[in-house]
Amino acid sequence: MRKMCQLILTKSDCGSVMYQQRYQTDKRRQDCYICGSYKKRTADCTAHFIRTDLLTAGVTENLRKVTSYAARHEARFMKLLTEQTEDGSKRRNAAKKKELEAAEKRIAELSAIFKRLYEDSVTGRISDERFTELSADYEAEQKELKEKAAALQSELSKTLEATANAEKFMKVVRKYTSFEELTPTLLREFVEKIVIHESEALDGKRRGKLRRQEIEIYYSFVGKVELPD
């Protein structure tokens, strides 16, 4: 697992890659991952590290929870993934589709109005000054609508992409309905990156023995997965 973890482990505050390092004394041997910037002795980083065995246990536990839930509640899990992405719910998408249709309809109407205005200007039914005034207003409205339509189309495309990515992730889940241990193959298939946060002392002391350390796992295709309680 060593080389694979080196590729995907990053530190939360500086974004540096974390590398595996082994400490060995007469009393004990300890493997851990340490911030690459700190290894270079920069002044920006602390001695930020996490023990390899704790990291492995944390990632394994989270991966088992995610794959187990996905296997038992596939339809619910797919919905969860798409709704956890930005603007993923069906209700919001339906509203955006209506907005897009209305914007496109109005854009077409304005094009027809431009054509009639031009004809009226050519035939002398309206003055050049009036034509310039009206066409400027309609052009500004059409420009605004085109920008709005482009933004709505982009948001809807993201939702379609989220659904496709959720299905890609489910294909990986179906390949590994159960596993005994965390392997480089599993990491390569499931995990995009792991972000390690600085550990915090639970007793408020700087060097307190009881500490908490947050690990963020970003899965392939779908990013962070937050399961319901």
Secondary structure, DSSP 8 states (H G I E B T S, - for coil): -HHHHHHHEEETTT--BEEEEEEE-SS-EEEEEEEHHHHTT-SS----EEEHHHHHHHHHHHHHHHHHHHHHSHHHHHHHHHHHSTT--HHHHHHHHHHHHHHHHHHHHHHHHHHHHHHHHHHTSS-HHHHHHHHHHHHHHHHHHHHHHHHHHHHHHHHHHHHHHHHHHHHHHHH-S--SS--HHHHHHHEEEEEE---EETTS-TT-SSEE--EEEEETTTB------
